[in-house]
């Protein structure tokens, strides 16, 4: 296993060793937040008919152009009803928003611009009408066979309406991995437990689970193991058998009780790398199980764990889900920043806009990588390359937002 690889090498090795998850068909009710794996195509024109966009009367534009202003009402059509036909072009149809335009009509006059007396609608003076006035033409949005949503898109609220409109009761999406989040350490206690002066409550797994759920990954189980080799061996062997992604927090550094790398390799996990030239999060461990499980060993310090999760694991989950790659975000440093070690620096920042609309990254001061409370005002972090030690105000940096 290599030691102290670059962030670019870490990206490459993770991508080379973790594949794309298979596609599955799920009921429409379960698709929100999932990644689409088969194009959604229009099964008919959108809109499927000439759709009326205002309450009023539908009439022949040619009759109005010829000078007619009084139109006897031949009937009424509301949304959801089949259209009626005019027997005379001098007539009109009282019509409602969303209704099908009668074939003999090509213009809709809003109710505010007409007067109805004794079954005759009169178009008020000064009204200007055009052909297809207040009509949403059939097929003007999309035509039958058009791709409405391409595979690789996450099905958020603005896209969910498309498979609904095409009648796709089953939708092909990503197969979500089963994810195990494991906190290690004798000092950790559950939220509800009493804590002694030498103990702390678990935070890392809860923060990571929140990010996963926010990104649409809900099959997530939390575990905690002490720093005891036999307990780790037994617990991890069971977890490996039932999960595709295993994320551990703690026990990956060089201390006497940092048992995770050795236990994982004893369980047959192929170690791909351990340690990245970055701060925070240098001791990150990554390996692959015999059944293709992706296994990540995050540092135990909260800032290191959350930054490394967002920088490496979340992008890989999105790639494996089939999500179409998006260009990285960027922000402009709002003040000078200096870091003299030859490491890539992942700097937590708060985001703001300046007067000309630039996205500014304001460094958030932290009291070391254990200061998880210091992350509260931050919106994400920027990545500062290892080949320089001074980053002046105005430096453009790659941005990762918290999920």
C-alpha positions as CSV (number, residue, x, y, z in Angstrom):
1,X,0.0,0.0,0.0
2,X,1.3,3.5,-0.9
3,X,1.9,6.1,1.8
4,X,1.0,9.8,1.6
5,X,-0.5,10.0,-1.8
6,X,-1.9,13.2,-3.3
7,X,-5.6,14.1,-3.3
8,X,-5.6,13.6,-7.0
9,X,-4.2,10.1,-6.6
10,X,-6.8,9.4,-3.9
11,X,-9.6,10.4,-6.3
12,X,-8.2,8.2,-9.1
13,X,-7.7,5.1,-6.9
14,X,-11.2,5.4,-5.4
15,X,-12.7,5.8,-8.8
16,X,-10.8,2.9,-10.3
17,X,-11.8,0.5,-7.6
18,X,-15.5,1.4,-6.9
19,X,-17.8,0.6,-9.8
20,X,-21.3,1.9,-10.8
21,X,-24.2,0.4,-8.9
22,X,-26.7,-1.6,-10.9
23,X,-30.0,-0.1,-12.0
24,X,-33.3,-1.2,-10.5
25,X,-37.0,-0.5,-11.3
26,X,-38.9,1.1,-8.3
27,X,-42.4,2.4,-7.9
28,X,-43.0,6.0,-8.8
29,X,-43.7,6.8,-5.1
30,X,-40.1,5.9,-4.2
31,X,-38.1,7.9,-6.8
32,X,-37.6,11.2,-5.1
33,X,-33.9,11.9,-4.7
34,X,-32.8,8.8,-6.7
35,X,-30.6,9.0,-9.8
36,X,-32.4,8.3,-13.0
37,X,-30.8,5.5,-15.0
38,X,-33.0,5.4,-18.1
39,X,-34.2,8.4,-20.1
40,X,-37.8,9.6,-19.5
41,X,-39.4,10.1,-22.9
42,X,-42.7,11.8,-23.8
43,X,-45.4,9.3,-24.6
44,X,-47.4,12.0,-26.2
45,X,-47.1,15.7,-27.1
46,X,-46.9,18.2,-24.2
47,X,-49.3,19.8,-23.9
48,X,-51.3,17.0,-25.4
49,X,-53.9,19.4,-26.9
50,X,-54.3,23.1,-27.5
51,X,-54.7,24.1,-23.9
52,X,-56.7,27.2,-23.0
53,X,-54.7,29.5,-20.6
54,X,-57.4,31.9,-19.5
55,X,-61.0,31.8,-18.4
56,X,-63.1,33.5,-21.1
57,X,-64.6,32.7,-24.5
58,X,-63.1,30.8,-27.4
59,X,-63.9,32.1,-30.9
60,X,-62.7,32.3,-34.5
61,X,-60.0,34.9,-34.9
62,X,-61.1,35.4,-38.5
63,X,-64.6,36.4,-37.4
64,X,-63.2,38.9,-35.0
65,X,-60.9,40.3,-37.7
66,X,-63.9,40.6,-40.0
67,X,-65.4,43.0,-37.5
68,X,-67.7,40.9,-35.4
69,X,-67.8,41.8,-31.7
70,X,-71.0,40.0,-30.5
71,X,-70.8,36.2,-30.2
72,X,-73.7,34.0,-29.1
73,X,-72.5,31.4,-26.6
74,X,-73.0,27.9,-28.0
75,X,-72.0,26.1,-24.9
76,X,-69.4,25.8,-22.1
77,X,-66.3,23.6,-21.7
78,X,-64.3,23.2,-18.5
79,X,-60.9,21.4,-17.9
80,X,-61.3,17.7,-18.2
81,X,-64.2,17.7,-20.6
82,X,-64.1,16.9,-24.3
83,X,-64.4,19.9,-26.6
84,X,-67.6,20.9,-28.3
85,X,-67.8,22.2,-31.9
86,X,-69.3,25.4,-33.1
87,X,-72.0,25.1,-35.7
88,X,-71.5,28.7,-36.8
89,X,-68.2,30.7,-36.9
90,X,-70.1,33.6,-35.5
91,X,-70.6,31.8,-32.2
92,X,-68.3,31.3,-29.3
93,X,-67.7,28.8,-26.5
94,X,-67.5,29.8,-22.9
95,X,-64.3,28.1,-21.8
96,X,-62.2,27.6,-18.6
97,X,-58.4,27.5,-18.0
98,X,-56.9,24.1,-18.8
99,X,-59.8,23.1,-21.2
100,X,-59.3,21.7,-24.7
101,X,-59.7,24.4,-27.4
102,X,-62.5,23.5,-29.8
103,X,-61.0,22.8,-33.3
104,X,-63.1,25.5,-34.9
105,X,-61.7,28.2,-32.5
106,X,-58.2,29.7,-32.6
107,X,-58.5,32.6,-30.1
108,X,-59.4,33.0,-26.4
109,X,-60.7,36.3,-25.0
110,X,-60.2,36.7,-21.2
111,X,-63.4,37.0,-19.1
112,X,-62.1,40.5,-18.0
113,X,-62.4,41.7,-21.6
114,X,-66.0,40.6,-22.4
115,X,-69.5,41.3,-21.3
116,X,-72.2,38.6,-21.3
117,X,-75.8,39.6,-21.6
118,X,-78.7,37.2,-22.4
119,X,-76.3,34.5,-23.7
120,X,-74.3,36.8,-26.0
121,X,-70.7,37.6,-25.3
122,X,-69.5,41.0,-26.4
123,X,-65.8,41.8,-26.8
124,X,-65.1,45.2,-25.3
125,X,-63.7,48.0,-27.5
126,X,-60.0,48.5,-27.5
127,X,-59.2,44.8,-27.1
128,X,-56.4,43.5,-29.4
129,X,-56.6,39.8,-30.3
130,X,-54.1,37.7,-32.2
131,X,-54.2,34.2,-33.7
132,X,-53.8,31.6,-30.9
133,X,-54.3,34.3,-28.3
134,X,-54.2,32.8,-24.8
135,X,-53.6,29.3,-26.1
136,X,-50.8,26.9,-25.1
137,X,-50.3,25.1,-28.5
138,X,-50.2,21.3,-28.6
139,X,-46.6,20.0,-28.6
140,X,-45.1,23.4,-28.1
141,X,-43.3,22.2,-24.9
142,X,-42.2,18.7,-26.1
143,X,-43.3,16.3,-28.7
144,X,-43.9,12.6,-28.5
145,X,-40.6,10.7,-28.3
146,X,-38.6,13.7,-27.0
147,X,-36.3,13.1,-24.0
148,X,-37.8,14.9,-21.0
149,X,-35.2,13.9,-18.4
150,X,-31.8,12.3,-19.3
151,X,-30.4,9.4,-17.4
152,X,-27.9,10.6,-14.9
153,X,-30.1,13.3,-13.3
154,X,-31.1,13.3,-9.7
155,X,-34.9,13.2,-9.4
156,X,-35.6,16.3,-7.4
157,X,-38.9,18.1,-7.3
158,X,-38.5,19.9,-10.6
159,X,-37.9,16.6,-12.4
160,X,-40.3,14.2,-10.6
161,X,-43.3,15.7,-12.5
162,X,-41.9,14.3,-15.8
163,X,-42.3,10.5,-15.1
164,X,-45.7,11.4,-13.6
165,X,-46.7,13.1,-16.8
166,X,-45.6,10.1,-18.9
167,X,-47.4,7.5,-16.8
168,X,-44.2,5.8,-15.7
169,X,-45.5,3.9,-12.7
170,X,-42.1,2.1,-12.4
171,X,-39.0,4.1,-13.0
172,X,-35.4,2.9,-13.5
173,X,-33.1,4.4,-11.0
174,X,-29.9,3.6,-9.1
175,X,-29.8,0.7,-6.7
176,X,-29.1,2.4,-3.4
177,X,-26.2,0.8,-1.4
178,X,-26.6,-0.4,2.1
179,X,-24.3,1.8,4.2
180,X,-22.8,1.1,7.6
181,X,-21.5,3.9,9.7
182,X,-19.2,2.8,12.4
183,X,-17.7,4.8,15.3
184,X,-14.8,3.3,17.1
185,X,-13.3,4.3,20.4
186,X,-13.7,3.4,24.1
187,X,-14.3,7.1,24.9
188,X,-17.5,7.4,22.9
189,X,-21.0,7.3,24.3
190,X,-24.5,7.5,22.8
191,X,-26.4,10.7,22.8
192,X,-28.7,9.6,25.6
193,X,-26.0,8.1,27.8
194,X,-24.5,9.7,30.9
195,X,-20.9,10.9,30.1
196,X,-18.1,10.9,32.6
197,X,-15.4,13.5,32.5
198,X,-13.1,11.3,30.4
199,X,-15.8,10.4,27.9
200,X,-17.4,12.2,24.9
201,X,-20.6,11.7,23.0
202,X,-20.6,10.4,19.4
203,X,-21.0,13.1,16.7
204,X,-19.2,11.9,13.6
205,X,-21.6,9.2,12.5
206,X,-24.6,11.4,13.1
207,X,-23.2,14.2,11.0
208,X,-22.3,11.8,8.2
209,X,-25.7,10.2,8.3
210,X,-27.4,13.6,8.0
211,X,-25.3,14.3,4.9
212,X,-26.2,10.9,3.4
213,X,-29.9,11.3,4.1
214,X,-29.9,14.8,2.7
215,X,-28.4,13.4,-0.5
216,X,-31.1,10.7,-0.7
217,X,-29.2,7.7,0.9
218,X,-31.5,6.4,3.5
219,X,-30.4,2.7,4.0
220,X,-27.9,3.7,6.7
221,X,-27.1,1.8,9.9
222,X,-25.1,3.2,12.8
223,X,-22.7,1.0,14.9
224,X,-20.2,1.6,17.7
225,X,-17.3,-0.7,18.6
226,X,-14.6,-0.2,21.3
227,X,-10.9,-0.4,20.6
228,X,-10.8,-4.1,21.1
229,X,-9.4,-6.3,18.3
230,X,-11.7,-9.3,18.9
231,X,-14.8,-7.1,19.1
232,X,-13.8,-5.3,15.9
233,X,-13.1,-8.5,14.1
234,X,-16.5,-10.0,15.0
235,X,-18.5,-6.9,14.4
236,X,-16.9,-5.9,11.1
237,X,-17.1,-9.4,9.7
238,X,-20.9,-9.3,10.2
239,X,-21.2,-5.8,8.8
240,X,-19.1,-6.6,5.7
241,X,-21.5,-9.4,4.8
242,X,-24.5,-7.1,4.7
243,X,-23.4,-3.8,3.3
244,X,-21.9,-2.4,0.1
245,X,-20.4,0.7,1.7
246,X,-18.6,0.7,5.1
247,X,-17.5,4.0,6.7
248,X,-15.5,3.8,9.9
249,X,-14.6,6.8,12.0
250,X,-11.5,6.6,14.3
251,X,-8.8,4.0,14.9
252,X,-6.9,4.7,11.6
253,X,-3.8,6.6,12.7
254,X,-0.6,5.3,14.1
255,X,-1.4,4.8,17.8
256,X,-1.2,1.6,19.8
257,X,-5.0,1.3,19.8
258,X,-5.5,2.4,16.1
259,X,-6.6,-1.1,15.2
260,X,-8.8,-0.5,12.2
261,X,-6.4,-1.0,9.3
262,X,-5.0,-4.2,10.7
263,X,-8.4,-5.6,11.4
264,X,-9.7,-4.8,8.0
265,X,-6.8,-6.4,6.2
266,X,-7.1,-9.4,8.5
267,X,-10.7,-9.7,7.3
268,X,-9.5,-9.8,3.7
269,X,-10.1,-6.2,2.8
270,X,-7.5,-5.1,0.2
271,X,-5.9,-1.9,1.4
272,X,-5.6,0.5,-1.5
273,X,-4.2,3.5,0.3
274,X,-3.6,4.9,3.7
275,X,-2.7,8.6,4.3
276,X,-3.2,11.5,1.9
277,X,-1.1,14.7,1.6
278,X,-3.8,16.9,3.0
279,X,-4.9,18.7,6.2
280,X,-7.1,17.9,7.9
281,X,-7.7,14.2,7.3
282,X,-4.3,12.9,6.5
283,X,-4.8,9.3,7.9
284,X,-7.7,8.4,5.5
285,X,-7.8,4.7,4.8
286,X,-9.5,3.1,1.7
287,X,-9.9,-0.5,0.7
288,X,-12.0,-3.0,-1.2
289,X,-13.7,-6.1,0.1
290,X,-13.7,-9.5,-1.6
291,X,-17.3,-8.8,-2.7
292,X,-16.6,-5.3,-4.0
293,X,-17.5,-3.5,-0.7
294,X,-16.0,0.0,-0.5
295,X,-14.4,0.5,2.9
296,X,-13.4,3.9,4.2
297,X,-11.5,4.5,7.4
298,X,-12.0,8.2,8.4
299,X,-9.9,9.9,11.1
300,X,-11.7,10.2,14.4
301,X,-11.3,14.0,14.8
302,X,-14.7,15.5,13.7
303,X,-13.4,18.1,11.3
304,X,-11.1,15.6,9.6
305,X,-13.9,13.0,9.4
306,X,-16.6,15.3,7.9
307,X,-14.2,17.1,5.5
308,X,-12.8,13.8,4.2
309,X,-16.3,12.3,3.9
310,X,-17.5,15.3,1.8
311,X,-14.3,15.4,-0.3
312,X,-14.0,11.7,-1.2
313,X,-16.9,9.5,-0.2
314,X,-19.9,11.6,-1.2
315,X,-18.5,12.2,-4.8
316,X,-17.9,8.5,-5.2
317,X,-21.4,7.6,-4.0
318,X,-22.8,10.0,-6.6
319,X,-20.6,8.6,-9.3
320,X,-21.5,5.0,-8.4
321,X,-25.2,6.0,-8.5
322,X,-24.8,7.1,-12.1
323,X,-25.2,10.8,-11.4
324,X,-24.0,12.9,-14.3
325,X,-20.8,14.7,-13.2
326,X,-21.2,18.4,-12.5
327,X,-18.3,20.8,-12.8
328,X,-16.8,21.7,-9.5
329,X,-18.0,24.8,-7.8
330,X,-15.6,27.6,-6.9
331,X,-15.4,30.6,-4.7
332,X,-13.0,33.6,-4.2
333,X,-11.0,33.9,-1.0
334,X,-12.2,37.0,0.9
335,X,-8.9,37.4,2.7
336,X,-5.3,36.3,2.5
337,X,-4.5,32.8,3.8
338,X,-1.2,31.3,4.6
339,X,-0.3,27.6,5.0
340,X,3.3,26.6,4.9
341,X,3.3,22.8,4.9
342,X,3.4,21.0,1.6
343,X,-0.1,19.6,2.0
344,X,-3.4,20.3,0.2
345,X,-5.4,22.3,2.7
346,X,-9.2,21.8,3.1
347,X,-10.2,25.1,4.6
348,X,-13.7,25.5,6.1
349,X,-15.4,28.7,4.9
350,X,-18.5,30.8,5.2
351,X,-20.0,32.0,1.9
352,X,-21.2,35.4,1.0
353,X,-21.5,37.6,-2.1
354,X,-19.7,40.8,-2.8
355,X,-21.3,43.9,-4.6
356,X,-20.6,42.5,-8.0
357,X,-22.0,39.0,-7.3
358,X,-18.8,37.1,-6.7
359,X,-19.2,34.1,-4.3
360,X,-16.8,34.9,-1.5
361,X,-15.2,32.3,0.8
362,X,-14.5,33.7,4.2
363,X,-12.1,31.4,6.3
364,X,-13.7,30.1,9.5
365,X,-11.2,29.9,12.4
366,X,-11.0,26.5,14.0
367,X,-9.2,25.4,17.2
368,X,-7.8,22.3,15.5
369,X,-9.4,19.3,13.8
370,X,-11.3,18.4,16.9
371,X,-13.3,21.7,17.0
372,X,-16.6,20.5,15.5
373,X,-18.4,23.3,17.1
374,X,-16.3,25.7,15.1
375,X,-17.8,24.2,11.9
376,X,-21.3,25.4,12.8
377,X,-21.1,28.8,10.9
378,X,-19.4,27.3,7.9
379,X,-21.1,26.5,4.6
380,X,-18.4,24.1,3.2
381,X,-14.7,24.2,2.5
382,X,-12.3,25.2,-0.3
383,X,-9.4,23.1,-1.5
384,X,-6.1,25.0,-1.5
385,X,-3.3,23.2,-3.5
386,X,-0.1,21.9,-1.9
387,X,2.2,23.6,-4.4
388,X,2.0,27.1,-2.8
389,X,2.0,28.4,0.7
390,X,0.3,31.8,0.3
391,X,-3.1,32.4,-1.1
392,X,-3.9,36.1,-1.5
393,X,-7.3,37.6,-1.3
394,X,-9.1,37.0,-4.6
395,X,-7.6,33.5,-5.1
396,X,-10.2,31.3,-6.9
397,X,-10.5,27.9,-5.1
398,X,-12.5,24.7,-5.7
399,X,-15.5,24.7,-3.4
400,X,-17.2,21.8,-1.6
401,X,-20.5,22.6,0.1
402,X,-21.8,20.7,3.1
403,X,-24.5,18.3,2.1
